[in-house]
Amino acid sequence: GENFKGPDRELRTVRQTMIDFLQNHTEGSRPPACPPLDPIHVKPLRTFFSSYLKSLPDVRKKSLPLPEKPNKEENSEIVVWREFDKSKLYTVDLESGLHYLLRVELAAHKSLAGAKLKTLKDFVTVLAKLFPGRLPVKKLLEMLQEWLASLPLDRIPYNAVLDLVNNKMRISGIFLTNHIKWVGCQGSRSELRGYPCSLWKLFHTLTIEASTHPDALVGTGFEDDPQAVLQTMRRYIRTFFGCKECGEHFEEMAKESMDSVKTPDQAILWLWKKHNVVNGRLA
């Protein structure tokens, strides 16, 4: 053969040049050793390799064992109980709840627009201003709130939110756990308590923070609104919460008496009373 004299002798370039050369030649002018370039069907190719492998010495067809019947007792999920103080609020419950909310529950909505997007923006604003957790989580919520507030779009894909929550830009000092660990919200079985419990704890915490830090919401449009957290919670549950029946029950309670809340302290008490009503209904 002849030496390749192209300006670029990188392997990828040489390979592409060879492909172009072969494809641009007519049937009669192709080199004598050129293989056929027609598409090959998968079945004959598989048969060829199977026949060749069978001809090799010491190659035997492997007999597959029959699948064992699953043992329900062995496969049942084991819940590891963690001792905890019922009088305390655990950061891990709040952060696990945020992880589920932002990465799982919102993921059911491929895009966010109109009232949905407004609900998310308001909810994240309240979170960013009042969430009392660790600094990396607070920074992430603040960044998410600033990004949502600056958007000129009236529709965004959920994946754009997820990329920011996952810190795809690798900004230092920003982090939210990507797994779930319940302590105060653990149940006797894996399907009990968990995320709904953490959501209740989150909103109880936000109502208390709004009362103890009255200036936290200044400049957000929620200042001087004693129902800010409750109304944000109400709209989030109505729009995004996975249990529709639960959302309908909460909406009924909100219609009955939420408008009677006139101070931040009354918001705290209102939520506790309604939480007790829900617990009584589920007991």
Phi and psi restraints in degrees (value plus and minus 20) as a CYANA .aco file:
   2 GLU   PHI    -122.5   -82.5
   2 GLU   PSI     130.7   170.7
   3 ASN   PHI     -87.5   -47.5
   3 ASN   PSI     120.5   160.5
   4 PHE   PHI     -96.3   -56.3
   4 PHE   PSI     106.3   146.3
   5 LYS   PHI    -135.3   -95.3
   5 LYS   PSI       0.0    40.0
   6 GLY   PHI     -87.0   -47.0
   6 GLY   PSI     139.6   179.6
   7 PRO   PHI     -88.4   -48.4
   7 PRO   PSI     -47.9    -7.9
   8 ASP   PHI    -137.0   -97.0
   8 ASP   PSI      93.4   133.4
   9 ARG   PHI    -124.1   -84.1
   9 ARG   PSI       0.2    40.2
  10 GLU   PHI     -83.4   -43.4
  10 GLU   PSI     128.6   168.6
  11 LEU   PHI     -77.1   -37.1
  11 LEU   PSI     -63.4   -23.4
  12 ARG   PHI     -82.1   -42.1
  12 ARG   PSI     -59.7   -19.7
  13 THR   PHI     -87.9   -47.9
  13 THR   PSI     -63.4   -23.4
  14 VAL   PHI     -81.8   -41.8
  14 VAL   PSI     -63.2   -23.2
  15 ARG   PHI     -82.1   -42.1
  15 ARG   PSI     -63.9   -23.9
  16 GLN   PHI     -86.3   -46.3
  16 GLN   PSI     -55.3   -15.3
  17 THR   PHI     -83.2   -43.2
  17 THR   PSI     -61.5   -21.5
  18 MET   PHI     -82.8   -42.8
  18 MET   PSI     -62.5   -22.5
  19 ILE   PHI     -83.6   -43.6
  19 ILE   PSI     -64.8   -24.8
  20 ASP   PHI     -81.8   -41.8
  20 ASP   PSI     -60.3   -20.3
  21 PHE   PHI     -81.8   -41.8
  21 PHE   PSI     -66.1   -26.1
  22 LEU   PHI     -89.0   -49.0
  22 LEU   PSI     -60.8   -20.8
  23 GLN   PHI     -90.8   -50.8
  23 GLN   PSI     -47.1    -7.1
  24 ASN   PHI    -109.8   -69.8
  24 ASN   PSI     -24.1    15.9
  25 HIS   PHI    -108.4   -68.4
  25 HIS   PSI     124.7   164.7
  26 THR   PHI     -96.1   -56.1
  26 THR   PSI     148.6   188.6
  27 GLU   PHI     -77.3   -37.3
  27 GLU   PSI     -59.9   -19.9
  28 GLY   PHI     -99.1   -59.1
  28 GLY   PSI     -42.9    -2.9
  29 SER   PHI    -120.9   -80.9
  29 SER   PSI     -14.2    25.8
  30 ARG   PHI     -90.9   -50.9
  30 ARG   PSI     131.8   171.8
  31 PRO   PHI     -78.1   -38.1
  31 PRO   PSI     129.8   169.8
  32 PRO   PHI     -81.7   -41.7
  32 PRO   PSI     -50.1   -10.1
  33 ALA   PHI    -112.1   -72.1
  33 ALA   PSI     -12.1    27.9
  34 CYS   PHI     -90.3   -50.3
  34 CYS   PSI     106.6   146.6
  35 PRO   PHI     -91.8   -51.8
  35 PRO   PSI     138.9   178.9
  36 PRO   PHI     -83.5   -43.5
  36 PRO   PSI     119.4   159.4
  37 LEU   PHI    -123.2   -83.2
  37 LEU   PSI     -11.8    28.2
  38 ASP   PHI     -90.8   -50.8
  38 ASP   PSI     129.4   169.4
  39 PRO   PHI     -79.1   -39.1
  39 PRO   PSI     121.8   161.8
  40 ILE   PHI    -127.3   -87.3
  40 ILE   PSI     122.4   162.4
  41 HIS   PHI     -98.8   -58.8
  41 HIS   PSI     127.0   167.0
  42 VAL   PHI     -87.2   -47.2
  42 VAL   PSI     -59.7   -19.7
  43 LYS   PHI     -81.4   -41.4
  43 LYS   PSI     -70.3   -30.3
  44 PRO   PHI     -81.0   -41.0
  44 PRO   PSI     -55.8   -15.8
  45 LEU   PHI     -84.7   -44.7
  45 LEU   PSI     -64.1   -24.1
  46 ARG   PHI     -83.3   -43.3
  46 ARG   PSI     -60.8   -20.8
  47 THR   PHI     -82.9   -42.9
  47 THR   PSI     -60.4   -20.4
  48 PHE   PHI     -81.1   -41.1
  48 PHE   PSI     -68.8   -28.8
  49 PHE   PHI     -88.6   -48.6
  49 PHE   PSI     -57.3   -17.3
  50 SER   PHI     -82.1   -42.1
  50 SER   PSI     -65.2   -25.2
  51 SER   PHI     -83.3   -43.3
  51 SER   PSI     -60.2   -20.2
  52 TYR   PHI     -86.9   -46.9
  52 TYR   PSI     -62.9   -22.9
  53 LEU   PHI     -83.9   -43.9
  53 LEU   PSI     -58.4   -18.4
  54 LYS   PHI     -85.4   -45.4
  54 LYS   PSI     -46.1    -6.1
  55 SER   PHI     -99.0   -59.0
  55 SER   PSI     -32.4     7.6
  56 LEU   PHI     -94.6   -54.6
  56 LEU   PSI     125.9   165.9
  57 PRO   PHI     -86.0   -46.0
  57 PRO   PSI     127.5   167.5
  58 ASP   PHI      44.1    84.1
  58 ASP   PSI      -2.9    37.1
  59 VAL   PHI    -115.0   -75.0
  59 VAL   PSI      99.0   139.0
  60 ARG   PHI    -146.0  -106.0
  60 ARG   PSI     126.7   166.7
  61 LYS   PHI     -89.4   -49.4
  61 LYS   PSI     106.6   146.6
  62 LYS   PHI    -103.3   -63.3
  62 LYS   PSI     109.2   149.2
  63 SER   PHI    -106.3   -66.3
  63 SER   PSI     105.7   145.7
  64 LEU   PHI    -104.4   -64.4
  64 LEU   PSI     114.2   154.2
  65 PRO   PHI     -88.8   -48.8
  65 PRO   PSI     129.6   169.6
  66 LEU   PHI     -87.5   -47.5
  66 LEU   PSI     120.3   160.3
  67 PRO   PHI     -84.9   -44.9
  67 PRO   PSI     117.4   157.4
  68 GLU   PHI     -98.2   -58.2
  68 GLU   PSI     127.5   167.5
  69 LYS   PHI     -90.5   -50.5
  69 LYS   PSI     113.0   153.0
  70 PRO   PHI     -84.9   -44.9
  70 PRO   PSI     119.4   159.4
  71 ASN   PHI    -112.8   -72.8
  71 ASN   PSI      89.8   129.8
  72 LYS   PHI     -78.4   -38.4
  72 LYS   PSI     -57.0   -17.0
  73 GLU   PHI     -89.3   -49.3
  73 GLU   PSI     -58.1   -18.1
  74 GLU   PHI     -92.8   -52.8
  74 GLU   PSI     -55.7   -15.7
  75 ASN   PHI    -105.0   -65.0
  75 ASN   PSI     -30.6     9.4
  76 SER   PHI     -85.1   -45.1
  76 SER   PSI     119.6   159.6
  77 GLU   PHI     -86.9   -46.9
  77 GLU   PSI     109.4   149.4
  78 ILE   PHI    -110.0   -70.0
  78 ILE   PSI     103.4   143.4
  79 VAL   PHI    -115.3   -75.3
  79 VAL   PSI      97.4   137.4
  80 VAL   PHI    -107.4   -67.4
  80 VAL   PSI      95.7   135.7
  81 TRP   PHI    -100.1   -60.1
  81 TRP   PSI     112.9   152.9
  82 ARG   PHI    -131.4   -91.4
  82 ARG   PSI     108.0   148.0
  83 GLU   PHI     -88.4   -48.4
  83 GLU   PSI     119.2   159.2
  84 PHE   PHI    -171.3  -131.3
  84 PHE   PSI     144.4   184.4
  85 ASP   PHI    -117.7   -77.7
  85 ASP   PSI      96.1   136.1
  86 LYS   PHI     -84.5   -44.5
  86 LYS   PSI     -38.9     1.1
  87 SER   PHI    -104.6   -64.6
  87 SER   PSI     -23.8    16.2
  88 LYS   PHI    -129.2   -89.2
  88 LYS   PSI     133.0   173.0
  89 LEU   PHI    -122.4   -82.4
  89 LEU   PSI     109.7   149.7
  90 TYR   PHI    -123.7   -83.7
  90 TYR   PSI     106.8   146.8
  91 THR   PHI     -77.0   -37.0
  91 THR   PSI     -56.9   -16.9
  92 VAL   PHI     -81.5   -41.5
  92 VAL   PSI     -52.4   -12.4
  93 ASP   PHI     -87.8   -47.8
  93 ASP   PSI     -63.0   -23.0
  94 LEU   PHI     -85.9   -45.9
  94 LEU   PSI     -63.3   -23.3
  95 GLU   PHI     -90.9   -50.9
  95 GLU   PSI     -56.7   -16.7
  96 SER   PHI     -84.3   -44.3
  96 SER   PSI     -58.9   -18.9
  97 GLY   PHI     -84.5   -44.5
  97 GLY   PSI     -61.7   -21.7
  98 LEU   PHI     -82.9   -42.9
  98 LEU   PSI     -62.1   -22.1
  99 HIS   PHI     -77.8   -37.8
  99 HIS   PSI     -67.9   -27.9
 100 TYR   PHI     -85.3   -45.3
 100 TYR   PSI     -62.0   -22.0
 101 LEU   PHI     -82.3   -42.3
 101 LEU   PSI     -69.0   -29.0
 102 LEU   PHI    -100.8   -60.8
 102 LEU   PSI     -50.6   -10.6
 103 ARG   PHI    -125.0   -85.0
 103 ARG   PSI     -38.6     1.4
 104 VAL   PHI    -135.7   -95.7
 104 VAL   PSI     -77.5   -37.5
 105 GLU   PHI     -84.9   -44.9
 105 GLU   PSI     -66.2   -26.2
 106 LEU   PHI     -87.3   -47.3
 106 LEU   PSI     -43.8    -3.8
 107 ALA   PHI     -85.2   -45.2
 107 ALA   PSI     -34.9     5.1
 108 ALA   PHI     -90.2   -50.2
 108 ALA   PSI     -31.1     8.9
 109 HIS   PHI    -133.5   -93.5
 109 HIS   PSI      87.5   127.5
 110 LYS   PHI     -85.5   -45.5
 110 LYS   PSI     -50.9   -10.9
 111 SER   PHI    -161.7  -121.7
 111 SER   PSI     137.7   177.7
 112 LEU   PHI    -146.7  -106.7
 112 LEU   PSI     106.0   146.0
 113 ALA   PHI    -171.0  -131.0
 113 ALA   PSI     144.0   184.0
 114 GLY   PHI      37.0    77.0
 114 GLY   PSI    -150.0  -110.0
 115 ALA   PHI     -83.7   -43.7
 115 ALA   PSI     -54.7   -14.7
 116 LYS   PHI     -81.9   -41.9
 116 LYS   PSI     -67.4   -27.4
 117 LEU   PHI     -85.5   -45.5
 117 LEU   PSI     -59.8   -19.8
 118 LYS   PHI     -83.1   -43.1
 118 LYS   PSI     -61.2   -21.2
 119 THR   PHI     -82.1   -42.1
 119 THR   PSI     -64.4   -24.4
 120 LEU   PHI     -83.9   -43.9
 120 LEU   PSI     -63.7   -23.7
 121 LYS   PHI     -80.0   -40.0
 121 LYS   PSI     -66.5   -26.5
 122 ASP   PHI     -85.8   -45.8
 122 ASP   PSI     -60.9   -20.9
 123 PHE   PHI     -83.2   -43.2
 123 PHE   PSI     -66.0   -26.0
 124 VAL   PHI     -87.1   -47.1
 124 VAL   PSI     -54.0   -14.0
 125 THR   PHI     -81.0   -41.0
 125 THR   PSI     -67.5   -27.5
 126 VAL   PHI     -82.5   -42.5
 126 VAL   PSI     -62.4   -22.4
 127 LEU   PHI     -80.7   -40.7
 127 LEU   PSI     -68.8   -28.8
 128 ALA   PHI     -81.7   -41.7
 128 ALA   PSI     -52.9   -12.9
 129 LYS   PHI    -107.6   -67.6
 129 LYS   PSI     -45.4    -5.4
 130 LEU   PHI    -139.5   -99.5
 130 LEU   PSI     -35.3     4.7
 131 PHE   PHI     -83.8   -43.8
 131 PHE   PSI     106.9   146.9
 132 PRO   PHI    -117.3   -77.3
 132 PRO   PSI      -1.5    38.5
 133 GLY   PHI     -97.7   -57.7
 133 GLY   PSI    -180.3  -140.3
 134 ARG   PHI     -90.1   -50.1
 134 ARG   PSI     135.8   175.8
 135 LEU   PHI     -79.3   -39.3
 135 LEU   PSI     -63.0   -23.0
 136 PRO   PHI     -79.8   -39.8
 136 PRO   PSI     -55.5   -15.5
 137 VAL   PHI     -93.0   -53.0
 137 VAL   PSI     -62.3   -22.3
 138 LYS   PHI     -81.1   -41.1
 138 LYS   PSI     -60.8   -20.8
 139 LYS   PHI     -84.1   -44.1
 139 LYS   PSI     -59.9   -19.9
 140 LEU   PHI     -82.9   -42.9
 140 LEU   PSI     -64.2   -24.2
 141 LEU   PHI     -84.3   -44.3
 141 LEU   PSI     -59.1   -19.1
 142 GLU   PHI     -84.7   -44.7
 142 GLU   PSI     -61.7   -21.7
 143 MET   PHI     -85.0   -45.0
 143 MET   PSI     -61.3   -21.3
 144 LEU   PHI     -83.4   -43.4
 144 LEU   PSI     -61.3   -21.3
 145 GLN   PHI     -85.0   -45.0
 145 GLN   PSI     -63.8   -23.8
 146 GLU   PHI     -84.7   -44.7
 146 GLU   PSI     -59.5   -19.5
 147 TRP   PHI     -85.0   -45.0
 147 TRP   PSI     -65.8   -25.8
 148 LEU   PHI     -83.7   -43.7
 148 LEU   PSI     -59.5   -19.5
 149 ALA   PHI     -87.4   -47.4
 149 ALA   PSI     -49.2    -9.2
 150 SER   PHI    -109.5   -69.5
 150 SER   PSI     -24.7    15.3
 151 LEU   PHI     -86.5   -46.5
 151 LEU   PSI     108.5   148.5
 152 PRO   PHI    -107.9   -67.9
 152 PRO   PSI     -21.0    19.0
 153 LEU   PHI    -110.4   -70.4
 153 LEU   PSI     131.7   171.7
 154 ASP   PHI    -121.9   -81.9
 154 ASP   PSI     -15.3    24.7
 155 ARG   PHI    -171.1  -131.1
 155 ARG   PSI     113.7   153.7
 156 ILE   PHI    -154.1  -114.1
 156 ILE   PSI     128.2   168.2
 157 PRO   PHI     -96.0   -56.0
 157 PRO   PSI     125.3   165.3
 158 TYR   PHI     -79.2   -39.2
 158 TYR   PSI     -55.7   -15.7
 159 ASN   PHI     -79.0   -39.0
 159 ASN   PSI     -46.8    -6.8
 160 ALA   PHI     -87.2   -47.2
 160 ALA   PSI     -59.0   -19.0
 161 VAL   PHI     -85.3   -45.3
 161 VAL   PSI     -64.4   -24.4
 162 LEU   PHI     -81.8   -41.8
 162 LEU   PSI     -61.3   -21.3
 163 ASP   PHI     -79.7   -39.7
 163 ASP   PSI     -59.2   -19.2
 164 LEU   PHI     -91.2   -51.2
 164 LEU   PSI     -62.2   -22.2
 165 VAL   PHI     -81.6   -41.6
 165 VAL   PSI     -56.9   -16.9
 166 ASN   PHI    -101.6   -61.6
 166 ASN   PSI     -19.7    20.3
 167 ASN   PHI      34.8    74.8
 167 ASN   PSI      32.7    72.7
 168 LYS   PHI     -81.9   -41.9
 168 LYS   PSI     -42.4    -2.4
 169 MET   PHI    -102.1   -62.1
 169 MET   PSI     -23.0    17.0
 170 ARG   PHI      36.5    76.5
 170 ARG   PSI      27.0    67.0
 171 ILE   PHI     -98.3   -58.3
 171 ILE   PSI     109.4   149.4
 172 SER   PHI     -85.7   -45.7
 172 SER   PSI     121.8   161.8
 173 GLY   PHI      62.1   102.1
 173 GLY   PSI      -7.5    32.5
 174 ILE   PHI    -141.7  -101.7
 174 ILE   PSI     105.5   145.5
 175 PHE   PHI    -184.4  -144.4
 175 PHE   PSI     119.7   159.7
 176 LEU   PHI    -154.1  -114.1
 176 LEU   PSI     109.0   149.0
 177 THR   PHI     -70.2   -30.2
 177 THR   PSI     126.3   166.3
 178 ASN   PHI    -131.4   -91.4
 178 ASN   PSI       2.5    42.5
 179 HIS   PHI    -161.3  -121.3
 179 HIS   PSI     148.4   188.4
 180 ILE   PHI    -128.4   -88.4
 180 ILE   PSI     112.7   152.7
 181 LYS   PHI    -164.2  -124.2
 181 LYS   PSI      91.7   131.7
 182 TRP   PHI    -116.3   -76.3
 182 TRP   PSI     119.2   159.2
 183 VAL   PHI    -142.2  -102.2
 183 VAL   PSI     -95.6   -55.6
 184 GLY   PHI     -88.0   -48.0
 184 GLY   PSI     -39.0     1.0
 185 CYS   PHI    -125.7   -85.7
 185 CYS   PSI      -6.5    33.5
 186 GLN   PHI     -92.7   -52.7
 186 GLN   PSI     127.3   167.3
 187 GLY   PHI    -133.5   -93.5
 187 GLY   PSI     147.5   187.5
 188 SER   PHI     -87.9   -47.9
 188 SER   PSI     -41.9    -1.9
 189 ARG   PHI    -150.7  -110.7
 189 ARG   PSI     137.7   177.7
 190 SER   PHI     -81.4   -41.4
 190 SER   PSI     -47.4    -7.4
 191 GLU   PHI    -107.3   -67.3
 191 GLU   PSI     -21.1    18.9
 192 LEU   PHI    -118.9   -78.9
 192 LEU   PSI     127.1   167.1
 193 ARG   PHI      38.3    78.3
 193 ARG   PSI    -134.8   -94.8
 194 GLY   PHI      44.3    84.3
 194 GLY   PSI    -147.7  -107.7
 195 TYR   PHI     -80.3   -40.3
 195 TYR   PSI     -67.4   -27.4
 196 PRO   PHI     -76.3   -36.3
 196 PRO   PSI     -59.7   -19.7
 197 CYS   PHI     -81.4   -41.4
 197 CYS   PSI     -64.7   -24.7
 198 SER   PHI     -86.1   -46.1
 198 SER   PSI     -53.4   -13.4
 199 LEU   PHI     -87.3   -47.3
 199 LEU   PSI     -62.2   -22.2
 200 TRP   PHI     -78.3   -38.3
 200 TRP   PSI     -68.4   -28.4
 201 LYS   PHI     -81.3   -41.3
 201 LYS   PSI     -58.5   -18.5
 202 LEU   PHI     -81.3   -41.3
 202 LEU   PSI     -67.3   -27.3
 203 PHE   PHI     -93.8   -53.8
 203 PHE   PSI     -53.2   -13.2
 204 HIS   PHI     -78.2   -38.2
 204 HIS   PSI     -65.5   -25.5
 205 THR   PHI     -81.9   -41.9
 205 THR   PSI     -62.4   -22.4
 206 LEU   PHI     -86.7   -46.7
 206 LEU   PSI     -57.3   -17.3
 207 THR   PHI     -85.1   -45.1
 207 THR   PSI     -58.6   -18.6
 208 ILE   PHI     -87.8   -47.8
 208 ILE   PSI     -63.0   -23.0
 209 GLU   PHI     -82.7   -42.7
 209 GLU   PSI     -58.3   -18.3
 210 ALA   PHI     -84.7   -44.7
 210 ALA   PSI     -52.5   -12.5
 211 SER   PHI     -97.2   -57.2
 211 SER   PSI     -60.9   -20.9
 212 THR   PHI    -103.4   -63.4
 212 THR   PSI     -37.7     2.3
 213 HIS   PHI    -147.5  -107.5
 213 HIS   PSI      53.9    93.9
 214 PRO   PHI     -82.9   -42.9
 214 PRO   PSI     -40.4    -0.4
 215 ASP   PHI    -112.6   -72.6
 215 ASP   PSI     -21.2    18.8
 216 ALA   PHI     -83.2   -43.2
 216 ALA   PSI     -51.6   -11.6
 217 LEU   PHI    -117.0   -77.0
 217 LEU   PSI     -11.2    28.8
 218 VAL   PHI     -82.2   -42.2
 218 VAL   PSI     112.8   152.8
 219 GLY   PHI      66.8   106.8
 219 GLY   PSI     -16.8    23.2
 220 THR   PHI    -122.6   -82.6
 220 THR   PSI     -31.0     9.0
 221 GLY   PHI      73.8   113.8
 221 GLY   PSI     -27.5    12.5
 222 PHE   PHI    -125.1   -85.1
 222 PHE   PSI     -20.1    19.9
 223 GLU   PHI     -82.0   -42.0
 223 GLU   PSI     125.4   165.4
 224 ASP   PHI      44.4    84.4
 224 ASP   PSI      -1.2    38.8
 225 ASP   PHI    -132.3   -92.3
 225 ASP   PSI      82.0   122.0
 226 PRO   PHI     -85.8   -45.8
 226 PRO   PSI     -37.2     2.8
 227 GLN   PHI    -118.4   -78.4
 227 GLN   PSI      -9.3    30.7
 228 ALA   PHI     -74.7   -34.7
 228 ALA   PSI     -71.7   -31.7
 229 VAL   PHI     -87.3   -47.3
 229 VAL   PSI     -64.0   -24.0
 230 LEU   PHI     -83.0   -43.0
 230 LEU   PSI     -64.7   -24.7
 231 GLN   PHI     -88.6   -48.6
 231 GLN   PSI     -55.1   -15.1
 232 THR   PHI     -85.8   -45.8
 232 THR   PSI     -63.1   -23.1
 233 MET   PHI     -80.9   -40.9
 233 MET   PSI     -64.1   -24.1
 234 ARG   PHI     -78.5   -38.5
 234 ARG   PSI     -67.0   -27.0
 235 ARG   PHI     -90.8   -50.8
 235 ARG   PSI     -55.6   -15.6
 236 TYR   PHI     -83.9   -43.9
 236 TYR   PSI     -67.6   -27.6
 237 ILE   PHI     -82.4   -42.4
 237 ILE   PSI     -61.6   -21.6
 238 ARG   PHI     -85.9   -45.9
 238 ARG   PSI     -52.4   -12.4
 239 THR   PHI    -114.5   -74.5
 239 THR   PSI     -60.9   -20.9
 240 PHE   PHI    -139.0   -99.0
 240 PHE   PSI     -44.4    -4.4
 241 PHE   PHI     -80.5   -40.5
 241 PHE   PSI     113.3   153.3
 242 GLY   PHI     -85.4   -45.4
 242 GLY   PSI     -49.3    -9.3
 243 CYS   PHI    -109.5   -69.5
 243 CYS   PSI      79.9   119.9
 244 LYS   PHI     -85.7   -45.7
 244 LYS   PSI     -58.0   -18.0
 245 GLU   PHI     -83.5   -43.5
 245 GLU   PSI     -61.3   -21.3
 246 CYS   PHI     -82.1   -42.1
 246 CYS   PSI     -61.2   -21.2
 247 GLY   PHI     -82.5   -42.5
 247 GLY   PSI     -58.1   -18.1
 248 GLU   PHI     -86.2   -46.2
 248 GLU   PSI     -60.6   -20.6
 249 HIS   PHI     -83.3   -43.3
 249 HIS   PSI     -63.2   -23.2
 250 PHE   PHI     -84.9   -44.9
 250 PHE   PSI     -58.7   -18.7
 251 GLU   PHI     -82.8   -42.8
 251 GLU   PSI     -58.4   -18.4
 252 GLU   PHI     -82.0   -42.0
 252 GLU   PSI     -64.2   -24.2
 253 MET   PHI     -84.6   -44.6
 253 MET   PSI     -59.0   -19.0
 254 ALA   PHI     -84.6   -44.6
 254 ALA   PSI     -62.6   -22.6
 255 LYS   PHI     -83.3   -43.3
 255 LYS   PSI     -53.3   -13.3
 256 GLU   PHI     -86.8   -46.8
 256 GLU   PSI     -64.4   -24.4
 257 SER   PHI    -168.5  -128.5
 257 SER   PSI     -19.0    21.0
 258 MET   PHI     -82.3   -42.3
 258 MET   PSI     -52.4   -12.4
 259 ASP   PHI     -87.2   -47.2
 259 ASP   PSI     -32.8     7.2
 260 SER   PHI     -98.5   -58.5
 260 SER   PSI     -31.5     8.5
 261 VAL   PHI     -93.9   -53.9
 261 VAL   PSI     100.1   140.1
 262 LYS   PHI    -137.7   -97.7
 262 LYS   PSI     -31.3     8.7
 263 THR   PHI    -158.1  -118.1
 263 THR   PSI     140.7   180.7
 264 PRO   PHI     -79.6   -39.6
 264 PRO   PSI     -56.4   -16.4
 265 ASP   PHI     -86.7   -46.7
 265 ASP   PSI     -56.6   -16.6
 266 GLN   PHI     -85.6   -45.6
 266 GLN   PSI     -51.1   -11.1
 267 ALA   PHI     -84.8   -44.8
 267 ALA   PSI     -60.1   -20.1
 268 ILE   PHI     -80.6   -40.6
 268 ILE   PSI     -68.8   -28.8
 269 LEU   PHI     -87.3   -47.3
 269 LEU   PSI     -59.3   -19.3
 270 TRP   PHI     -79.1   -39.1
 270 TRP   PSI     -65.1   -25.1
 271 LEU   PHI     -87.4   -47.4
 271 LEU   PSI     -58.7   -18.7
 272 TRP   PHI     -82.9   -42.9
 272 TRP   PSI     -64.1   -24.1
 273 LYS   PHI     -82.3   -42.3
 273 LYS   PSI     -64.1   -24.1
 274 LYS   PHI     -89.4   -49.4
 274 LYS   PSI     -53.2   -13.2
 275 HIS   PHI     -84.5   -44.5
 275 HIS   PSI     -60.2   -20.2
 276 ASN   PHI     -84.6   -44.6
 276 ASN   PSI     -56.5   -16.5
 277 VAL   PHI     -82.1   -42.1
 277 VAL   PSI     -64.1   -24.1
 278 VAL   PHI     -84.0   -44.0
 278 VAL   PSI     -64.9   -24.9
 279 ASN   PHI     -80.2   -40.2
 279 ASN   PSI     -59.4   -19.4
 280 GLY   PHI     -84.7   -44.7
 280 GLY   PSI     -56.4   -16.4
 281 ARG   PHI     -90.2   -50.2
 281 ARG   PSI     -54.0   -14.0
 282 LEU   PHI    -105.1   -65.1
 282 LEU   PSI     -36.1     3.9
